[in-house]
Amino acid sequence: MDYDVELARLLKERNNAKHESALIGSVVSDFPEIKIVIYNGEVLLTKKNLYFTNTVLSHIREVELTGSIKIKEITENFTSTSELTITDTIKKGDQVMLIPTSNLQEFFVIDIVKKLG
């Protein structure tokens, strides 16, 4: 193969590097020392490699409830605003969707996933 053709091929490979797409990871350790394995257990990710979205973390949300209550013959309308703590978070045994960063060294934990069927 000619030198210039080989150099062009190498440059094309370098400039068109393939990046990983979404991955499925398995949670093997709960918070606060969260650990997730990928590639059939060959790679162990710890919290230093991971970014988490709010959907997988416990968090507090402010909610407003509006409605009416009827007790016997008396109906009372109400509006109430309060904080709601959502504690449903990822735990050992869950499968999670991961998106890698461009350098493939850190991952975004997007959500819990389940395969049906």
LINVEN-V771651 format. One record per helix or strand of 3 or more residues. SS is the DSSP state (H for helix, E for strand). FROM is the first residue (numbers start at 1). TO is the last residue. If there is no record, write none. Layout:
# LINVEN-V771651
ss=SS from=FROM to=TO
ss=SS from=FROM to=TO
This chain:
# LINVEN-V771651
ss=H from=3 to=15
ss=E from=23 to=29
ss=E from=35 to=38
ss=E from=43 to=46
ss=H from=47 to=49
ss=E from=50 to=52
ss=H from=54 to=56
ss=E from=59 to=71
ss=E from=74 to=86
ss=E from=95 to=100
ss=E from=107 to=113
